[in-house]
Amino acid sequence: MNWIIRAPERTEREDLADIYLTVRRETFTWVEPSRFRHEDFFTHTQGEIMWLASTPEGEIAGFMTLWAPDDFIHMLYISKEWQGKGAGSALLRALPEWPHQKYRLKCLVNNSRARAFYLASGFVSTGTGTSAEGEYDEMTFFAE
């Protein structure tokens, strides 16, 4: 697939909020679904750089956000039907100076599919912690 990676248009932010809500409810099955709300997306992405991945036909597959001051990947969410098709990898490649820049993220331990993706992408576990959604691994991508 030839993914198109770009900044979202203002009119597409609602679509990204829908993806955020849907993927969280589908993936974080150990969390009460009503804890996730559509408006969370707008609060959780304030001040972050954002990219979306779309097909050449314009269908949005997912998105990634970066808190640039800390080189921290805050979110990477791909719709279920597009998972495993390269959109997440394409988004990582869009990061400034990838793979020559160190990046960090947190990945919930119970999210085994995401954890496997990050490990396969070159991230290593560098710590652990606890959040409202459960235990997480701190993961770091060390620059090549």
Accessible surface in RSA format (square Angstrom, percent):
REM  Atomic radii and reference values for relative SASA: ProtOr
REM  Chains: A
REM  Algorithm: Lee & Richards
REM  Probe-radius: 1.40
REM  Slices: 20
REM RES _ NUM      All-atoms   Total-Side   Main-Chain    Non-polar    All polar
REM                ABS   REL    ABS   REL    ABS   REL    ABS   REL    ABS   REL
RES MET A   1   124.12  64.3  45.65  30.2  78.47 186.8  52.53  44.7  71.60  94.9
RES ASN A   2   124.04  85.5 115.75 111.9   8.29  20.0  27.01  65.0  97.02  93.8
RES TRP A   3    32.86  13.2   6.67   3.2  26.19  61.5   6.13   3.3  26.73  43.4
RES ILE A   4    73.59  41.9  70.32  52.4   3.27   7.9  73.59  53.0   0.00   0.0
RES ILE A   5    47.51  27.0  19.37  14.4  28.14  67.8  19.37  13.9  28.14  76.4
RES ARG A   6    75.89  31.9  69.19  35.3   6.71  16.0  51.18  69.9  24.72  15.0
RES ALA A   7    67.20  61.8  56.25  86.8  10.95  24.9  56.25  79.2  10.95  29.0
RES PRO A   8    26.83  19.6   7.55   6.9  19.28  70.1   7.55   6.2  19.28 119.8
RES GLU A   9   106.77  61.3 103.56  78.3   3.21   7.6  29.54  57.1  77.23  63.1
RES ARG A  10   205.52  86.3 188.22  95.9  17.30  41.2  74.29 101.5 131.23  79.5
RES THR A  11   120.26  85.5  94.99  96.3  25.27  60.2  87.79 117.9  32.47  49.1
RES GLU A  12    26.12  15.0  26.12  19.8   0.00   0.0  10.58  20.5  15.54  12.7
RES ARG A  13    61.91  26.0  61.91  31.6   0.00   0.0  18.81  25.7  43.09  26.1
RES GLU A  14    97.34  55.9  97.29  73.6   0.05   0.1  53.51 103.5  43.83  35.8
RES ASP A  15    67.56  47.3  65.71  65.4   1.85   4.4  12.66  29.8  54.90  54.8
RES LEU A  16     0.00   0.0   0.00   0.0   0.00   0.0   0.00   0.0   0.00   0.0
RES ALA A  17     0.18   0.2   0.00   0.0   0.18   0.4   0.00   0.0   0.18   0.5
RES ASP A  18    69.44  48.6  67.63  67.3   1.81   4.3  25.38  59.7  44.06  43.9
RES ILE A  19    18.18  10.3  15.55  11.6   2.63   6.3  18.12  13.0   0.06   0.2
RES TYR A  20     8.30   3.9   8.30   4.7   0.00   0.0   0.79   0.6   7.52   9.3
RES LEU A  21    29.27  16.3  28.71  20.5   0.56   1.4  29.27  20.6   0.00   0.0
RES THR A  22    67.03  47.7  63.04  63.9   3.99   9.5  43.23  58.1  23.80  36.0
RES VAL A  23     9.36   6.2   9.36   8.5   0.00   0.0   9.36   8.1   0.00   0.0
RES ARG A  24    15.67   6.6  15.65   8.0   0.01   0.0   0.01   0.0  15.65   9.5
RES ARG A  25    99.62  41.8  86.23  44.0  13.40  31.9  27.06  37.0  72.56  44.0
RES GLU A  26    77.15  44.3  53.91  40.8  23.24  55.3  34.76  67.2  42.39  34.6
RES THR A  27    40.16  28.6  27.64  28.0  12.52  29.8  24.54  33.0  15.62  23.6
RES PHE A  28    15.62   7.8  14.83   9.2   0.78   2.0  14.83   9.0   0.78   2.2
RES THR A  29   107.41  76.4  75.61  76.6  31.80  75.8  57.85  77.7  49.56  74.9
RES TRP A  30    90.66  36.4  49.37  23.9  41.29  96.9  61.34  32.7  29.32  47.6
RES VAL A  31     7.68   5.1   2.53   2.3   5.15  12.4   6.09   5.3   1.59   4.3
RES GLU A  32   104.42  59.9  92.33  69.8  12.09  28.8  41.83  80.9  62.58  51.1
RES PRO A  33    67.25  49.0  66.81  60.9   0.45   1.6  67.25  55.5   0.00   0.0
RES SER A  34    77.57  65.5  58.26  77.7  19.31  44.5  45.95  97.8  31.62  44.3
RES ARG A  35   112.72  47.3  91.44  46.6  21.28  50.7  48.60  66.4  64.12  38.9
RES PHE A  36     2.69   1.3   2.69   1.7   0.00   0.0   2.69   1.6   0.00   0.0
RES ARG A  37   126.17  53.0 122.97  62.7   3.21   7.6  46.37  63.4  79.80  48.4
RES HIS A  38    53.51  29.2  50.36  35.0   3.15   8.0  34.54  35.6  18.96  22.1
RES GLU A  39    88.93  51.1  88.38  66.9   0.55   1.3  47.05  91.0  41.87  34.2
RES ASP A  40    11.31   7.9  10.71  10.7   0.59   1.4   1.44   3.4   9.87   9.8
RES PHE A  41     0.00   0.0   0.00   0.0   0.00   0.0   0.00   0.0   0.00   0.0
RES PHE A  42    60.96  30.5  58.29  36.1   2.68   7.0  58.48  35.5   2.49   7.1
RES THR A  43    91.74  65.2  80.87  82.0  10.87  25.9  54.89  73.7  36.85  55.7
RES HIS A  44    66.45  36.3  55.97  38.9  10.49  26.8  35.37  36.5  31.09  36.2
RES THR A  45     4.19   3.0   0.00   0.0   4.19  10.0   0.00   0.0   4.19   6.3
RES GLN A  46   138.88  77.7 120.54  88.1  18.34  43.7  39.22  83.5  99.66  75.6
RES GLY A  47    69.96  86.3   0.00   N/A  69.96  86.3  38.16 104.7  31.79  71.2
RES GLU A  48    30.85  17.7   9.82   7.4  21.03  50.1   1.56   3.0  29.29  23.9
RES ILE A  49    77.91  44.3  73.01  54.4   4.90  11.8  77.91  56.1   0.00   0.0
RES MET A  50    15.45   8.0   7.65   5.1   7.80  18.6   7.65   6.5   7.80  10.3
RES TRP A  51    33.85  13.6  33.85  16.4   0.00   0.0  13.16   7.0  20.69  33.6
RES LEU A  52     0.00   0.0   0.00   0.0   0.00   0.0   0.00   0.0   0.00   0.0
RES ALA A  53     0.00   0.0   0.00   0.0   0.00   0.0   0.00   0.0   0.00   0.0
RES SER A  54     2.40   2.0   2.40   3.2   0.00   0.0   0.00   0.0   2.40   3.4
RES THR A  55     3.40   2.4   3.35   3.4   0.05   0.1   2.68   3.6   0.72   1.1
RES PRO A  56    74.78  54.5  46.53  42.4  28.26 102.7  47.18  38.9  27.61 171.6
RES GLU A  57   152.73  87.7 111.62  84.4  41.11  97.9  73.58 142.3  79.15  64.6
RES GLY A  58    45.58  56.2   0.00   N/A  45.58  56.2  27.61  75.8  17.97  40.2
RES GLU A  59    89.45  51.4  80.38  60.8   9.07  21.6  35.42  68.5  54.03  44.1
RES ILE A  60    26.31  15.0  13.81  10.3  12.51  30.1  13.81   9.9  12.51  33.9
RES ALA A  61     0.00   0.0   0.00   0.0   0.00   0.0   0.00   0.0   0.00   0.0
RES GLY A  62     0.00   0.0   0.00   N/A   0.00   0.0   0.00   0.0   0.00   0.0
RES PHE A  63     0.00   0.0   0.00   0.0   0.00   0.0   0.00   0.0   0.00   0.0
RES MET A  64     0.00   0.0   0.00   0.0   0.00   0.0   0.00   0.0   0.00   0.0
RES THR A  65     0.00   0.0   0.00   0.0   0.00   0.0   0.00   0.0   0.00   0.0
RES LEU A  66     3.17   1.8   3.11   2.2   0.06   0.1   3.11   2.2   0.06   0.1
RES TRP A  67    95.66  38.4  95.66  46.3   0.00   0.0  85.47  45.6  10.19  16.5
RES ALA A  68    42.43  39.0  32.43  50.0  10.01  22.8  32.57  45.9   9.86  26.1
RES PRO A  69   101.16  73.7  59.25  54.0  41.91 152.3  72.63  60.0  28.53 177.3
RES ASP A  70    76.86  53.8  63.69  63.4  13.17  31.1  12.27  28.9  64.59  64.4
RES ASP A  71    44.41  31.1  44.41  44.2   0.00   0.0   4.10   9.6  40.31  40.2
RES PHE A  72    30.30  15.2  30.30  18.8   0.00   0.0  30.30  18.4   0.00   0.0
RES ILE A  73     4.05   2.3   1.40   1.0   2.65   6.4   1.40   1.0   2.65   7.2
RES HIS A  74    75.01  41.0  54.63  38.0  20.38  52.1  25.17  25.9  49.84  58.0
RES MET A  75     7.36   3.8   3.55   2.4   3.81   9.1   7.36   6.3   0.00   0.0
RES LEU A  76    28.16  15.7   6.48   4.6  21.69  54.5   6.48   4.5  21.69  58.4
RES TYR A  77    30.56  14.3  29.22  16.6   1.34   3.5  14.48  10.9  16.08  19.8
RES ILE A  78    16.44   9.4  13.35   9.9   3.09   7.4  13.35   9.6   3.09   8.4
RES SER A  79    14.41  12.2  13.65  18.2   0.76   1.8   6.05  12.9   8.37  11.7
RES LYS A  80   135.60  66.2 124.43  76.3  11.18  26.6  72.50  65.3  63.10  67.2
RES GLU A  81   109.96  63.1  91.82  69.5  18.14  43.2  57.65 111.5  52.31  42.7
RES TRP A  82    34.73  13.9  34.27  16.6   0.46   1.1  34.16  18.2   0.57   0.9
RES GLN A  83    46.24  25.9  34.64  25.3  11.60  27.6  14.24  30.3  32.00  24.3
RES GLY A  84    76.36  94.2   0.00   N/A  76.36  94.2  31.54  86.5  44.83 100.4
RES LYS A  85   110.48  53.9  91.45  56.1  19.03  45.3  65.17  58.7  45.31  48.3
RES GLY A  86    32.61  40.2   0.00   N/A  32.61  40.2  26.28  72.1   6.34  14.2
RES ALA A  87     1.01   0.9   0.13   0.2   0.89   2.0   0.13   0.2   0.89   2.4
RES GLY A  88     8.28  10.2   0.00   N/A   8.28  10.2   3.85  10.6   4.43   9.9
RES SER A  89    39.84  33.7  38.21  51.0   1.63   3.8  17.18  36.6  22.66  31.7
RES ALA A  90     7.80   7.2   4.99   7.7   2.82   6.4   5.57   7.8   2.23   5.9
RES LEU A  91     0.00   0.0   0.00   0.0   0.00   0.0   0.00   0.0   0.00   0.0
RES LEU A  92     3.15   1.8   3.15   2.3   0.00   0.0   3.15   2.2   0.00   0.0
RES ARG A  93   150.53  63.2 130.73  66.6  19.80  47.1  59.83  81.8  90.70  55.0
RES ALA A  94    34.30  31.5   8.88  13.7  25.41  57.8  20.02  28.2  14.28  37.8
RES LEU A  95     4.55   2.5   0.00   0.0   4.55  11.4   0.00   0.0   4.55  12.2
RES PRO A  96    65.99  48.1  55.62  50.7  10.37  37.7  65.88  54.4   0.11   0.7
RES GLU A  97   121.70  69.9  99.13  75.0  22.57  53.7  43.21  83.6  78.48  64.1
RES TRP A  98    43.48  17.4  23.17  11.2  20.31  47.7  10.88   5.8  32.60  52.9
RES PRO A  99    34.18  24.9  34.18  31.2   0.00   0.0  34.18  28.2   0.00   0.0
RES HIS A 100   119.15  65.1 102.59  71.3  16.56  42.4  72.02  74.2  47.13  54.8
RES GLN A 101    47.60  26.6  45.81  33.5   1.79   4.3   6.09  13.0  41.51  31.5
RES LYS A 102    99.44  48.5  96.55  59.2   2.88   6.9  46.20  41.6  53.24  56.7
RES TYR A 103     2.19   1.0   1.92   1.1   0.27   0.7   0.29   0.2   1.90   2.3
RES ARG A 104    85.66  36.0  85.66  43.7   0.00   0.0  30.35  41.5  55.31  33.5
RES LEU A 105     4.16   2.3   2.78   2.0   1.38   3.5   2.78   2.0   1.38   3.7
RES LYS A 106   105.55  51.5  80.81  49.6  24.74  58.9  34.83  31.3  70.72  75.3
RES CYS A 107     5.85   4.4   1.81   2.0   4.04   9.5   4.04  10.2   1.81   2.0
RES LEU A 108    22.35  12.4  19.01  13.6   3.34   8.4  19.01  13.4   3.34   9.0
RES VAL A 109    66.42  43.7  58.85  53.3   7.57  18.2  58.85  51.1   7.57  20.5
RES ASN A 110    87.76  60.5  65.10  62.9  22.65  54.5  12.78  30.8  74.98  72.5
RES ASN A 111    23.90  16.5  21.61  20.9   2.30   5.5   2.30   5.5  21.61  20.9
RES SER A 112    82.01  69.3  75.56 100.8   6.45  14.9  43.52  92.7  38.49  53.9
RES ARG A 113   146.62  61.6 138.40  70.6   8.22  19.6  71.07  97.1  75.56  45.8
RES ALA A 114    25.98  23.9  19.33  29.8   6.64  15.1  25.31  35.6   0.67   1.8
RES ARG A 115    69.20  29.1  69.20  35.3   0.00   0.0  12.79  17.5  56.41  34.2
RES ALA A 116    58.82  54.1  50.83  78.4   8.00  18.2  55.11  77.6   3.71   9.8
RES PHE A 117    57.84  28.9  51.07  31.6   6.77  17.6  57.19  34.7   0.64   1.8
RES TYR A 118    18.13   8.5  18.13  10.3   0.00   0.0   4.70   3.5  13.43  16.6
RES LEU A 119    74.38  41.4  58.85  42.1  15.54  39.1  59.25  41.6  15.13  40.7
RES ALA A 120    95.21  87.5  50.00  77.2  45.21 102.8  63.05  88.8  32.16  85.2
RES SER A 121    28.81  24.3   8.78  11.7  20.04  46.2  15.27  32.5  13.54  19.0
RES GLY A 122    40.48  49.9   0.00   N/A  40.48  49.9  28.89  79.3  11.59  26.0
RES PHE A 123     2.31   1.2   0.00   0.0   2.31   6.0   0.00   0.0   2.31   6.6
RES VAL A 124    69.41  45.7  68.88  62.4   0.54   1.3  69.41  60.3   0.00   0.0
RES SER A 125    54.05  45.7  27.53  36.7  26.52  61.1  18.06  38.5  35.99  50.4
RES THR A 126    69.01  49.1  31.38  31.8  37.63  89.7  36.57  49.1  32.44  49.0
RES GLY A 127    26.13  32.2   0.00   N/A  26.13  32.2  23.64  64.9   2.49   5.6
RES THR A 128   101.88  72.5  79.50  80.6  22.38  53.3  46.31  62.2  55.57  84.0
RES GLY A 129    17.31  21.3   0.00   N/A  17.31  21.3  17.29  47.4   0.02   0.1
RES THR A 130    95.77  68.1  67.03  68.0  28.74  68.5  51.11  68.7  44.66  67.5
RES SER A 131    43.61  36.9  25.31  33.8  18.31  42.2  36.37  77.5   7.24  10.1
RES ALA A 132    78.10  71.8  40.44  62.4  37.66  85.7  53.74  75.7  24.36  64.5
RES GLU A 133    37.60  21.6  35.23  26.7   2.37   5.6   3.36   6.5  34.24  28.0
RES GLY A 134    24.03  29.6   0.00   N/A  24.03  29.6  23.49  64.5   0.54   1.2
RES GLU A 135    98.68  56.7  93.45  70.7   5.23  12.5  47.97  92.8  50.71  41.4
RES TYR A 136    24.09  11.2  23.86  13.6   0.23   0.6   5.57   4.2  18.52  22.8
RES ASP A 137    10.60   7.4  10.60  10.6   0.00   0.0   0.00   0.0  10.60  10.6
RES GLU A 138    58.95  33.8  58.95  44.6   0.00   0.0   7.69  14.9  51.26  41.9
RES MET A 139     0.43   0.2   0.00   0.0   0.43   1.0   0.00   0.0   0.43   0.6
RES THR A 140     6.14   4.4   6.14   6.2   0.00   0.0   0.00   0.0   6.14   9.3
RES PHE A 141    10.73   5.4  10.73   6.6   0.00   0.0  10.73   6.5   0.00   0.0
RES PHE A 142   107.11  53.6  96.90  60.0  10.21  26.6  96.94  58.8  10.17  29.1
RES ALA A 143    49.69  45.7  23.95  37.0  25.73  58.5  23.95  33.7  25.73  68.2
RES GLU A 144   147.26  84.5  90.38  68.4  56.87 135.4  66.95 129.5  80.30  65.6
END  Absolute sums over single chains surface
CHAIN  1 A     7673.9       5967.7       1706.2       4040.8       3633.1
END  Absolute sums over all chains
TOTAL          7673.9       5967.7       1706.2       4040.8       3633.1
